[in-house]
Amino acid sequence: MNLKKSIKIYIGILAIFIAIILAYVGYVYFSYSRTADNLPIEINQKAKVKQASTDKEYKITTFNIGYGSYTPDYTFFMDGGKQSKAVSKDSVIENISGVIDTTKKISPDFALFQEVDEKATRSRNVDEVAQLNQQFRDYSSVFASNYDSAFLMYPILDPIGKSKSGILTLSNNIIEASTRYSLPIETNFNKFFDLDRAFTVSKIPVENGKYLMLYNVHLSAYIKDQKIQKEQVHKLFDHMENEYKKGNYVVCGGDFNHDLLDSSTETFKNDTTEEYTWLQPFPKKELPENLKVAALSERKIPVPSVRNLDKPYKKGESFVALIDGFIISENVENVSGKVIDAEFKNSDHNPVVMMFKLKK
């Protein structure tokens, strides 16, 4: 084969390669769209209790289930680990079953879940929304998408693929209405790699004519633009404040992706030689005066709600923090709260539980 012919072949191969890359970039770009803001959510109404009561103790839990992929030995590439997808379909089903068992033991009146995949490559196409709903037959439920991506070819050797995921709220009280609100996200190329962030508000009638406004939220973790982070929390804060001013009760739970303690590193004695820049303090001072982060009850040994996924989990060695919890309005009494020590068996998060009352 002469040199001229070899060059033509190489140029042809390069041209095909470039065309494939351009076609893929075009596919990702034109497939991208954000879900509309202020969107009513369909309610799967199965609860029998028509109204919540004042001065009655209620139990609520929030649990980021990590789309059923995170076993204690799992590491994730975006956290400095190696893996991008669940080990197997059976592993996902087993993890979601573990989440269900843990939640049933808690026996909450309201349950908030984040990172629930409806259909995704990363979770081996297991419909986790259906799996959860089937096991909580006496609860009304609402599901809102906050991630609907094209097939993402990263990491190259084990791509995370296509994902449709969201946040799920369960209530053993009837939900009168539920709405999905979009949160600000980065508008540059990073938007293709972050979730379509959102929070949901479920409206539950109370016997005194007011409403319990139940929020489910999952704020950004990997976002680089701090201005966008600030805009996210303030859209949430403003909405909650407006509902409180209407006379309603506000309970907001979820994964805030901010440190809810003064310092998780000090509390859990994390290794300070390694830098985990994603963990920023929660802006408590910017909360409206009628809202507060619900404090946890005192415990001799504090329990974290999340682990970093750079290494397999080892108690006392892994980087851990408290980023999951609740915000409540001043007309809601925080009776008690704790993190359940599930030892990250079925997720990279532990569930957080709060007992509360609606004041008269």
BALOBA-1460 file (C-alpha; in Angstrom, 3 decimals):
// residues 360
<rec num="1" residu="m" x="0.000" y="0.000" z="0.000"/>
<rec num="2" residu="n" x="1.513" y="3.327" z="-1.050"/>
<rec num="3" residu="l" x="1.737" y="6.335" z="1.240"/>
<rec num="4" residu="k" x="-0.922" y="8.364" z="-0.588"/>
<rec num="5" residu="k" x="-3.470" y="5.552" z="-0.268"/>
<rec num="6" residu="s" x="-2.653" y="5.074" z="3.447"/>
<rec num="7" residu="i" x="-3.179" y="8.783" z="4.104"/>
<rec num="8" residu="k" x="-6.581" y="8.655" z="2.360"/>
<rec num="9" residu="i" x="-7.627" y="5.712" z="4.523"/>
<rec num="10" residu="y" x="-6.534" y="7.449" z="7.720"/>
<rec num="11" residu="i" x="-8.302" y="10.661" z="6.680"/>
<rec num="12" residu="g" x="-11.450" y="8.666" z="5.897"/>
<rec num="13" residu="i" x="-11.385" y="6.932" z="9.290"/>
<rec num="14" residu="l" x="-10.792" y="10.269" z="11.034"/>
<rec num="15" residu="a" x="-13.670" y="11.860" z="9.124"/>
<rec num="16" residu="i" x="-16.021" y="9.042" z="10.149"/>
<rec num="17" residu="f" x="-14.870" y="9.359" z="13.767"/>
<rec num="18" residu="i" x="-15.449" y="13.131" z="13.774"/>
<rec num="19" residu="a" x="-18.864" y="12.676" z="12.128"/>
<rec num="20" residu="i" x="-19.873" y="10.182" z="14.860"/>
<rec num="21" residu="i" x="-18.769" y="12.595" z="17.597"/>
<rec num="22" residu="l" x="-20.629" y="15.517" z="15.999"/>
<rec num="23" residu="a" x="-23.744" y="13.381" z="15.530"/>
<rec num="24" residu="y" x="-23.616" y="12.338" z="19.182"/>
<rec num="25" residu="v" x="-23.091" y="15.906" z="20.425"/>
<rec num="26" residu="g" x="-26.036" y="16.979" z="18.277"/>
<rec num="27" residu="y" x="-28.178" y="14.170" z="19.688"/>
<rec num="28" residu="v" x="-27.381" y="15.167" z="23.300"/>
<rec num="29" residu="y" x="-27.881" y="18.867" z="22.565"/>
<rec num="30" residu="f" x="-31.212" y="18.540" z="20.746"/>
<rec num="31" residu="s" x="-32.507" y="15.902" z="23.167"/>
<rec num="32" residu="y" x="-32.078" y="18.285" z="26.090"/>
<rec num="33" residu="s" x="-35.107" y="20.042" z="27.518"/>
<rec num="34" residu="r" x="-36.207" y="21.200" z="30.958"/>
<rec num="35" residu="t" x="-39.530" y="20.239" z="32.466"/>
<rec num="36" residu="a" x="-41.890" y="23.185" z="32.740"/>
<rec num="37" residu="d" x="-42.052" y="25.166" z="35.976"/>
<rec num="38" residu="n" x="-45.168" y="25.274" z="38.161"/>
<rec num="39" residu="l" x="-46.411" y="21.956" z="36.825"/>
<rec num="40" residu="p" x="-49.362" y="20.104" z="38.437"/>
<rec num="41" residu="i" x="-48.476" y="16.507" z="39.340"/>
<rec num="42" residu="e" x="-50.811" y="13.563" z="38.969"/>
<rec num="43" residu="i" x="-51.753" y="12.104" z="42.366"/>
<rec num="44" residu="n" x="-52.010" y="8.363" z="42.895"/>
<rec num="45" residu="q" x="-54.712" y="8.708" z="45.566"/>
<rec num="46" residu="k" x="-54.917" y="5.706" z="47.906"/>
<rec num="47" residu="a" x="-54.890" y="7.217" z="51.409"/>
<rec num="48" residu="k" x="-58.089" y="7.068" z="53.430"/>
<rec num="49" residu="v" x="-57.489" y="9.836" z="56.025"/>
<rec num="50" residu="k" x="-59.151" y="13.005" z="54.725"/>
<rec num="51" residu="q" x="-57.626" y="15.621" z="57.066"/>
<rec num="52" residu="a" x="-54.561" y="16.038" z="59.229"/>
<rec num="53" residu="s" x="-55.118" y="17.041" z="62.866"/>
<rec num="54" residu="t" x="-53.540" y="19.652" z="65.090"/>
<rec num="55" residu="d" x="-51.714" y="18.600" z="68.274"/>
<rec num="56" residu="k" x="-51.294" y="15.071" z="66.950"/>
<rec num="57" residu="e" x="-47.845" y="13.517" z="66.588"/>
<rec num="58" residu="y" x="-46.877" y="12.688" z="63.016"/>
<rec num="59" residu="k" x="-43.813" y="10.869" z="61.775"/>
<rec num="60" residu="i" x="-42.011" y="11.808" z="58.576"/>
<rec num="61" residu="t" x="-38.914" y="10.377" z="56.947"/>
<rec num="62" residu="t" x="-36.649" y="11.543" z="54.144"/>
<rec num="63" residu="f" x="-34.432" y="9.065" z="52.328"/>
<rec num="64" residu="n" x="-32.202" y="9.532" z="49.284"/>
<rec num="65" residu="i" x="-32.165" y="5.961" z="47.982"/>
<rec num="66" residu="g" x="-29.295" y="6.441" z="45.522"/>
<rec num="67" residu="y" x="-31.344" y="4.856" z="42.692"/>
<rec num="68" residu="g" x="-30.847" y="1.451" z="44.280"/>
<rec num="69" residu="s" x="-27.254" y="1.141" z="43.107"/>
<rec num="70" residu="y" x="-25.154" y="1.883" z="46.173"/>
<rec num="71" residu="t" x="-24.086" y="-1.029" z="48.323"/>
<rec num="72" residu="p" x="-21.486" y="-0.341" z="51.066"/>
<rec num="73" residu="d" x="-18.609" y="-1.395" z="48.790"/>
<rec num="74" residu="y" x="-19.800" y="0.720" z="45.833"/>
<rec num="75" residu="t" x="-17.756" y="3.715" z="44.632"/>
<rec num="76" residu="f" x="-18.929" y="6.359" z="42.160"/>
<rec num="77" residu="f" x="-16.799" y="7.952" z="39.447"/>
<rec num="78" residu="m" x="-18.075" y="11.508" z="40.039"/>
<rec num="79" residu="d" x="-17.006" y="11.262" z="43.699"/>
<rec num="80" residu="g" x="-13.529" y="9.972" z="42.889"/>
<rec num="81" residu="g" x="-14.539" y="6.301" z="42.754"/>
<rec num="82" residu="k" x="-14.722" y="3.915" z="39.809"/>
<rec num="83" residu="q" x="-18.258" y="2.703" z="39.092"/>
<rec num="84" residu="s" x="-21.079" y="4.331" z="37.132"/>
<rec num="85" residu="k" x="-23.871" y="1.734" z="37.072"/>
<rec num="86" residu="a" x="-25.413" y="-0.716" z="39.494"/>
<rec num="87" residu="v" x="-23.643" y="-4.066" z="39.683"/>
<rec num="88" residu="s" x="-26.741" y="-5.939" z="38.460"/>
<rec num="89" residu="k" x="-30.516" y="-5.790" z="38.143"/>
<rec num="90" residu="d" x="-30.852" y="-8.159" z="41.099"/>
<rec num="91" residu="s" x="-28.681" y="-5.842" z="43.199"/>
<rec num="92" residu="v" x="-30.989" y="-2.889" z="42.444"/>
<rec num="93" residu="i" x="-34.129" y="-4.859" z="43.307"/>
<rec num="94" residu="e" x="-32.493" y="-6.059" z="46.528"/>
<rec num="95" residu="n" x="-31.445" y="-2.528" z="47.516"/>
<rec num="96" residu="i" x="-34.920" y="-1.091" z="46.876"/>
<rec num="97" residu="s" x="-36.392" y="-3.983" z="48.880"/>
<rec num="98" residu="g" x="-34.003" y="-3.019" z="51.696"/>
<rec num="99" residu="v" x="-35.168" y="0.601" z="51.477"/>
<rec num="100" residu="i" x="-38.780" y="-0.596" z="51.681"/>
<rec num="101" residu="d" x="-38.047" y="-2.797" z="54.712"/>
<rec num="102" residu="t" x="-36.244" y="0.048" z="56.506"/>
<rec num="103" residu="t" x="-39.103" y="2.471" z="55.771"/>
<rec num="104" residu="k" x="-41.757" y="0.004" z="56.900"/>
<rec num="105" residu="k" x="-39.925" y="-0.449" z="60.216"/>
<rec num="106" residu="i" x="-39.993" y="3.332" z="60.673"/>
<rec num="107" residu="s" x="-43.719" y="3.296" z="59.790"/>
<rec num="108" residu="p" x="-43.986" y="6.967" z="58.803"/>
<rec num="109" residu="d" x="-47.119" y="8.956" z="58.082"/>
<rec num="110" residu="f" x="-45.219" y="10.740" z="55.309"/>
<rec num="111" residu="a" x="-42.193" y="9.485" z="53.370"/>
<rec num="112" residu="l" x="-39.993" y="11.520" z="51.031"/>
<rec num="113" residu="f" x="-37.621" y="9.754" z="48.634"/>
<rec num="114" residu="q" x="-34.999" y="11.217" z="46.315"/>
<rec num="115" residu="e" x="-33.048" y="9.649" z="43.419"/>
<rec num="116" residu="v" x="-35.832" y="7.237" z="42.512"/>
<rec num="117" residu="d" x="-35.301" y="5.886" z="38.995"/>
<rec num="118" residu="e" x="-38.303" y="5.186" z="36.815"/>
<rec num="119" residu="k" x="-36.178" y="3.845" z="33.980"/>
<rec num="120" residu="a" x="-32.433" y="4.277" z="33.751"/>
<rec num="121" residu="t" x="-29.370" y="2.513" z="32.388"/>
<rec num="122" residu="r" x="-27.504" y="3.172" z="35.632"/>
<rec num="123" residu="s" x="-30.089" y="1.189" z="37.647"/>
<rec num="124" residu="r" x="-30.500" y="-1.575" z="35.063"/>
<rec num="125" residu="n" x="-33.950" y="-0.294" z="33.971"/>
<rec num="126" residu="v" x="-35.676" y="-1.275" z="37.211"/>
<rec num="127" residu="d" x="-38.895" y="0.725" z="37.761"/>
<rec num="128" residu="e" x="-38.224" y="1.774" z="41.346"/>
<rec num="129" residu="v" x="-41.289" y="4.055" z="41.480"/>
<rec num="130" residu="a" x="-43.550" y="1.080" z="40.823"/>
<rec num="131" residu="q" x="-41.625" y="-1.123" z="43.276"/>
<rec num="132" residu="l" x="-42.067" y="1.419" z="46.071"/>
<rec num="133" residu="n" x="-45.712" y="2.208" z="45.310"/>
<rec num="134" residu="q" x="-46.635" y="-1.473" z="45.244"/>
<rec num="135" residu="q" x="-45.366" y="-1.887" z="48.796"/>
<rec num="136" residu="f" x="-47.135" y="1.163" z="50.256"/>
<rec num="137" residu="r" x="-50.666" y="0.473" z="49.100"/>
<rec num="138" residu="d" x="-52.412" y="2.640" z="51.721"/>
<rec num="139" residu="y" x="-50.414" y="5.765" z="50.865"/>
<rec num="140" residu="s" x="-51.200" y="8.421" z="48.293"/>
<rec num="141" residu="s" x="-48.158" y="9.156" z="46.148"/>
<rec num="142" residu="v" x="-46.804" y="11.800" z="43.796"/>
<rec num="143" residu="f" x="-43.756" y="11.428" z="41.579"/>
<rec num="144" residu="a" x="-41.986" y="14.269" z="39.789"/>
<rec num="145" residu="s" x="-39.135" y="13.883" z="37.339"/>
<rec num="146" residu="n" x="-35.940" y="15.827" z="38.003"/>
<rec num="147" residu="y" x="-33.627" y="13.965" z="35.629"/>
<rec num="148" residu="d" x="-34.481" y="12.903" z="32.079"/>
<rec num="149" residu="s" x="-31.251" y="12.660" z="30.159"/>
<rec num="150" residu="a" x="-30.159" y="11.465" z="26.752"/>
<rec num="151" residu="f" x="-27.734" y="8.530" z="26.629"/>
<rec num="152" residu="l" x="-24.577" y="9.986" z="28.209"/>
<rec num="153" residu="m" x="-21.357" y="8.398" z="26.986"/>
<rec num="154" residu="y" x="-19.355" y="8.982" z="30.132"/>
<rec num="155" residu="p" x="-17.282" y="7.485" z="31.501"/>
<rec num="156" residu="i" x="-16.286" y="6.188" z="28.051"/>
<rec num="157" residu="l" x="-15.529" y="2.614" z="29.098"/>
<rec num="158" residu="d" x="-18.669" y="2.231" z="31.224"/>
<rec num="159" residu="p" x="-21.169" y="4.948" z="30.245"/>
<rec num="160" residu="i" x="-23.847" y="5.963" z="32.711"/>
<rec num="161" residu="g" x="-26.350" y="5.957" z="29.851"/>
<rec num="162" residu="k" x="-29.917" y="7.249" z="29.722"/>
<rec num="163" residu="s" x="-31.817" y="8.146" z="32.887"/>
<rec num="164" residu="k" x="-35.317" y="9.077" z="33.950"/>
<rec num="165" residu="s" x="-35.394" y="9.737" z="37.659"/>
<rec num="166" residu="g" x="-37.138" y="11.869" z="40.250"/>
<rec num="167" residu="i" x="-38.509" y="12.505" z="43.718"/>
<rec num="168" residu="l" x="-41.359" y="10.516" z="45.263"/>
<rec num="169" residu="t" x="-43.667" y="11.585" z="48.095"/>
<rec num="170" residu="l" x="-45.903" y="9.193" z="50.039"/>
<rec num="171" residu="s" x="-48.671" y="10.281" z="52.415"/>
<rec num="172" residu="n" x="-51.149" y="8.309" z="54.481"/>
<rec num="173" residu="n" x="-53.318" y="11.451" z="54.413"/>
<rec num="174" residu="i" x="-55.161" y="12.459" z="51.243"/>
<rec num="175" residu="i" x="-53.188" y="14.868" z="49.047"/>
<rec num="176" residu="e" x="-55.493" y="17.538" z="47.666"/>
<rec num="177" residu="a" x="-53.023" y="18.862" z="45.081"/>
<rec num="178" residu="s" x="-49.324" y="18.640" z="44.246"/>
<rec num="179" residu="t" x="-47.088" y="20.868" z="42.137"/>
<rec num="180" residu="r" x="-43.568" y="20.576" z="40.734"/>
<rec num="181" residu="y" x="-41.401" y="23.710" z="40.736"/>
<rec num="182" residu="s" x="-38.193" y="23.922" z="38.707"/>
<rec num="183" residu="l" x="-35.061" y="25.179" z="40.440"/>
<rec num="184" residu="p" x="-32.387" y="27.307" z="38.741"/>
<rec num="185" residu="i" x="-29.522" y="25.293" z="37.237"/>
<rec num="186" residu="e" x="-26.369" y="26.140" z="35.314"/>
<rec num="187" residu="t" x="-27.061" y="27.092" z="31.705"/>
<rec num="188" residu="n" x="-23.625" y="26.265" z="30.294"/>
<rec num="189" residu="f" x="-22.419" y="22.811" z="29.188"/>
<rec num="190" residu="n" x="-22.672" y="21.583" z="32.797"/>
<rec num="191" residu="k" x="-26.459" y="21.445" z="32.444"/>
<rec num="192" residu="f" x="-26.118" y="18.171" z="30.525"/>
<rec num="193" residu="f" x="-24.505" y="16.493" z="33.530"/>
<rec num="194" residu="d" x="-26.637" y="17.796" z="36.406"/>
<rec num="195" residu="l" x="-30.183" y="16.923" z="37.332"/>
<rec num="196" residu="d" x="-33.151" y="18.991" z="36.179"/>
<rec num="197" residu="r" x="-33.451" y="20.199" z="39.760"/>
<rec num="198" residu="a" x="-36.884" y="20.685" z="41.261"/>
<rec num="199" residu="f" x="-38.946" y="20.551" z="44.407"/>
<rec num="200" residu="t" x="-42.515" y="19.386" z="44.881"/>
<rec num="201" residu="v" x="-45.208" y="20.783" z="47.161"/>
<rec num="202" residu="s" x="-48.047" y="18.509" z="48.245"/>
<rec num="203" residu="k" x="-51.105" y="20.152" z="49.770"/>
<rec num="204" residu="i" x="-52.691" y="18.202" z="52.649"/>
<rec num="205" residu="p" x="-55.913" y="19.499" z="54.263"/>
<rec num="206" residu="v" x="-55.873" y="20.152" z="58.035"/>
<rec num="207" residu="e" x="-58.995" y="20.022" z="60.240"/>
<rec num="208" residu="n" x="-58.785" y="23.767" z="61.041"/>
<rec num="209" residu="g" x="-59.151" y="24.778" z="57.392"/>
<rec num="210" residu="k" x="-55.434" y="25.339" z="56.834"/>
<rec num="211" residu="y" x="-53.041" y="23.119" z="54.864"/>
<rec num="212" residu="l" x="-49.913" y="21.154" z="55.596"/>
<rec num="213" residu="m" x="-47.605" y="22.067" z="52.718"/>
<rec num="214" residu="l" x="-45.248" y="19.117" z="52.328"/>
<rec num="215" residu="y" x="-42.066" y="19.852" z="50.367"/>
<rec num="216" residu="n" x="-39.716" y="17.282" z="48.824"/>
<rec num="217" residu="v" x="-36.402" y="18.634" z="47.509"/>
<rec num="218" residu="h" x="-33.026" y="17.543" z="46.169"/>
<rec num="219" residu="l" x="-30.601" y="20.445" z="45.759"/>
<rec num="220" residu="s" x="-27.483" y="20.400" z="43.557"/>
<rec num="221" residu="a" x="-24.228" y="18.828" z="44.710"/>
<rec num="222" residu="y" x="-21.678" y="19.211" z="41.910"/>
<rec num="223" residu="i" x="-22.685" y="22.689" z="40.786"/>
<rec num="224" residu="k" x="-19.725" y="25.087" z="40.383"/>
<rec num="225" residu="d" x="-21.609" y="28.371" z="40.129"/>
<rec num="226" residu="q" x="-22.326" y="29.503" z="43.704"/>
<rec num="227" residu="k" x="-24.731" y="32.129" z="42.396"/>
<rec num="228" residu="i" x="-26.965" y="29.332" z="41.060"/>
<rec num="229" residu="q" x="-26.734" y="27.503" z="44.398"/>
<rec num="230" residu="k" x="-27.917" y="30.652" z="46.150"/>
<rec num="231" residu="e" x="-30.769" y="31.121" z="43.685"/>
<rec num="232" residu="q" x="-31.899" y="27.528" z="44.296"/>
<rec num="233" residu="v" x="-32.185" y="27.875" z="48.070"/>
<rec num="234" residu="h" x="-33.834" y="31.287" z="47.862"/>
<rec num="235" residu="k" x="-36.525" y="30.118" z="45.449"/>
<rec num="236" residu="l" x="-37.276" y="27.345" z="47.939"/>
<rec num="237" residu="f" x="-37.128" y="29.705" z="50.944"/>
<rec num="238" residu="d" x="-39.391" y="32.289" z="49.286"/>
<rec num="239" residu="h" x="-42.017" y="29.698" z="48.398"/>
<rec num="240" residu="m" x="-42.083" y="28.288" z="51.938"/>
<rec num="241" residu="e" x="-42.293" y="31.755" z="53.478"/>
<rec num="242" residu="n" x="-45.238" y="32.664" z="51.253"/>
<rec num="243" residu="e" x="-47.129" y="29.538" z="52.300"/>
<rec num="244" residu="y" x="-46.461" y="30.248" z="55.978"/>
<rec num="245" residu="k" x="-47.756" y="33.811" z="55.552"/>
<rec num="246" residu="k" x="-50.981" y="32.357" z="54.141"/>
<rec num="247" residu="g" x="-51.410" y="30.621" z="57.498"/>
<rec num="248" residu="n" x="-50.341" y="27.166" z="56.320"/>
<rec num="249" residu="y" x="-47.951" y="24.708" z="57.957"/>
<rec num="250" residu="v" x="-44.617" y="24.119" z="56.214"/>
<rec num="251" residu="v" x="-42.574" y="20.910" z="56.425"/>
<rec num="252" residu="c" x="-39.752" y="20.560" z="53.908"/>
<rec num="253" residu="g" x="-37.619" y="17.440" z="53.769"/>
<rec num="254" residu="g" x="-34.958" y="16.153" z="51.454"/>
<rec num="255" residu="d" x="-31.348" y="16.026" z="50.424"/>
<rec num="256" residu="f" x="-30.065" y="19.592" z="50.765"/>
<rec num="257" residu="n" x="-26.503" y="18.735" z="49.647"/>
<rec num="258" residu="h" x="-25.248" y="21.250" z="52.218"/>
<rec num="259" residu="d" x="-23.828" y="20.651" z="55.669"/>
<rec num="260" residu="l" x="-26.740" y="20.957" z="58.111"/>
<rec num="261" residu="l" x="-24.364" y="20.885" z="61.108"/>
<rec num="262" residu="d" x="-21.966" y="23.614" z="62.179"/>
<rec num="263" residu="s" x="-19.259" y="21.232" z="60.968"/>
<rec num="264" residu="s" x="-19.836" y="17.627" z="59.927"/>
<rec num="265" residu="t" x="-16.076" y="17.151" z="59.745"/>
<rec num="266" residu="e" x="-15.687" y="17.998" z="63.447"/>
<rec num="267" residu="t" x="-18.787" y="16.072" z="64.521"/>
<rec num="268" residu="f" x="-17.840" y="12.880" z="62.700"/>
<rec num="269" residu="k" x="-14.049" y="13.349" z="63.013"/>
<rec num="270" residu="n" x="-13.441" y="13.195" z="59.277"/>
<rec num="271" residu="d" x="-9.956" y="13.045" z="57.829"/>
<rec num="272" residu="t" x="-9.012" y="16.690" z="57.222"/>
<rec num="273" residu="t" x="-6.065" y="15.824" z="54.961"/>
<rec num="274" residu="e" x="-8.500" y="15.150" z="52.108"/>
<rec num="275" residu="e" x="-10.543" y="17.998" z="50.650"/>
<rec num="276" residu="y" x="-14.224" y="17.480" z="49.830"/>
<rec num="277" residu="t" x="-15.227" y="20.772" z="48.286"/>
<rec num="278" residu="w" x="-18.813" y="19.722" z="47.499"/>
<rec num="279" residu="l" x="-19.782" y="20.004" z="51.186"/>
<rec num="280" residu="q" x="-20.721" y="23.643" z="51.749"/>
<rec num="281" residu="p" x="-22.448" y="25.032" z="54.882"/>
<rec num="282" residu="f" x="-26.220" y="25.337" z="54.681"/>
<rec num="283" residu="p" x="-27.181" y="29.061" z="54.660"/>
<rec num="284" residu="k" x="-29.212" y="28.965" z="57.885"/>
<rec num="285" residu="k" x="-28.789" y="32.701" z="58.440"/>
<rec num="286" residu="e" x="-30.556" y="33.387" z="55.141"/>
<rec num="287" residu="l" x="-33.674" y="31.470" z="56.143"/>
<rec num="288" residu="p" x="-36.719" y="33.692" z="56.729"/>
<rec num="289" residu="e" x="-37.260" y="34.295" z="60.462"/>
<rec num="290" residu="n" x="-40.360" y="32.076" z="60.583"/>
<rec num="291" residu="l" x="-38.481" y="29.028" z="59.198"/>
<rec num="292" residu="k" x="-35.748" y="26.905" z="60.763"/>
<rec num="293" residu="v" x="-33.748" y="23.732" z="60.213"/>
<rec num="294" residu="a" x="-35.270" y="21.072" z="62.475"/>
<rec num="295" residu="a" x="-32.704" y="20.081" z="65.093"/>
<rec num="296" residu="l" x="-31.940" y="16.442" z="65.788"/>
<rec num="297" residu="s" x="-32.345" y="15.037" z="69.280"/>
<rec num="298" residu="e" x="-29.142" y="14.695" z="71.294"/>
<rec num="299" residu="r" x="-27.319" y="11.394" z="70.869"/>
<rec num="300" residu="k" x="-24.132" y="10.137" z="72.480"/>
<rec num="301" residu="i" x="-22.860" y="8.887" z="69.144"/>
<rec num="302" residu="p" x="-24.043" y="11.063" z="66.212"/>
<rec num="303" residu="v" x="-25.142" y="9.294" z="63.018"/>
<rec num="304" residu="p" x="-24.342" y="10.711" z="59.549"/>
<rec num="305" residu="s" x="-26.871" y="10.807" z="56.703"/>
<rec num="306" residu="v" x="-24.443" y="10.485" z="53.773"/>
<rec num="307" residu="r" x="-21.078" y="8.970" z="52.891"/>
<rec num="308" residu="n" x="-18.677" y="10.008" z="50.173"/>
<rec num="309" residu="l" x="-18.386" y="7.498" z="47.352"/>
<rec num="310" residu="d" x="-14.676" y="7.727" z="46.627"/>
<rec num="311" residu="k" x="-13.987" y="4.547" z="48.620"/>
<rec num="312" residu="p" x="-15.959" y="1.568" z="49.977"/>
<rec num="313" residu="y" x="-17.668" y="2.405" z="53.253"/>
<rec num="314" residu="k" x="-15.713" y="1.803" z="56.453"/>
<rec num="315" residu="k" x="-17.263" y="3.013" z="59.680"/>
<rec num="316" residu="g" x="-15.025" y="5.532" z="61.411"/>
<rec num="317" residu="e" x="-12.839" y="5.960" z="58.304"/>
<rec num="318" residu="s" x="-15.094" y="7.085" z="55.441"/>
<rec num="319" residu="f" x="-15.895" y="10.762" z="54.913"/>
<rec num="320" residu="v" x="-19.441" y="11.279" z="56.199"/>
<rec num="321" residu="a" x="-21.761" y="14.223" z="56.799"/>
<rec num="322" residu="l" x="-25.289" y="15.332" z="57.634"/>
<rec num="323" residu="i" x="-26.962" y="16.795" z="54.547"/>
<rec num="324" residu="d" x="-30.460" y="15.279" z="54.799"/>
<rec num="325" residu="g" x="-33.131" y="16.650" z="57.100"/>
<rec num="326" residu="f" x="-36.060" y="19.005" z="57.484"/>
<rec num="327" residu="i" x="-36.990" y="22.686" z="57.484"/>
<rec num="328" residu="i" x="-40.148" y="23.627" z="59.383"/>
<rec num="329" residu="s" x="-42.196" y="26.756" z="59.971"/>
<rec num="330" residu="e" x="-42.669" y="28.145" z="63.484"/>
<rec num="331" residu="n" x="-46.259" y="26.820" z="63.664"/>
<rec num="332" residu="v" x="-44.849" y="23.267" z="63.475"/>
<rec num="333" residu="e" x="-43.456" y="21.703" z="66.651"/>
<rec num="334" residu="n" x="-40.344" y="19.567" z="66.266"/>
<rec num="335" residu="v" x="-40.970" y="16.812" z="68.835"/>
<rec num="336" residu="s" x="-37.855" y="14.770" z="68.037"/>
<rec num="337" residu="g" x="-35.560" y="13.849" z="65.189"/>
<rec num="338" residu="k" x="-32.827" y="11.351" z="64.398"/>
<rec num="339" residu="v" x="-30.824" y="9.730" z="61.646"/>
<rec num="340" residu="i" x="-31.476" y="5.994" z="61.385"/>
<rec num="341" residu="d" x="-28.186" y="4.106" z="61.392"/>
<rec num="342" residu="a" x="-28.805" y="1.800" z="58.424"/>
<rec num="343" residu="e" x="-25.001" y="1.626" z="57.951"/>
<rec num="344" residu="f" x="-25.424" y="2.618" z="54.285"/>
<rec num="345" residu="k" x="-26.478" y="-0.938" z="53.493"/>
<rec num="346" residu="n" x="-28.828" y="-0.085" z="50.596"/>
<rec num="347" residu="s" x="-27.851" y="3.484" z="49.713"/>
<rec num="348" residu="d" x="-25.102" y="6.058" z="50.175"/>
<rec num="349" residu="h" x="-27.585" y="7.825" z="52.481"/>
<rec num="350" residu="n" x="-29.225" y="6.928" z="55.772"/>
<rec num="351" residu="p" x="-32.875" y="7.904" z="56.349"/>
<rec num="352" residu="v" x="-33.717" y="10.821" z="58.662"/>
<rec num="353" residu="v" x="-36.871" y="10.745" z="60.804"/>
<rec num="354" residu="m" x="-38.754" y="13.567" z="62.517"/>
<rec num="355" residu="m" x="-41.743" y="13.512" z="64.870"/>
<rec num="356" residu="f" x="-43.773" y="16.710" z="64.633"/>
<rec num="357" residu="k" x="-47.068" y="18.356" z="65.592"/>
<rec num="358" residu="l" x="-49.117" y="21.013" z="63.866"/>
<rec num="359" residu="k" x="-49.801" y="23.716" z="66.423"/>
<rec num="360" residu="k" x="-53.349" y="24.980" z="66.938"/>
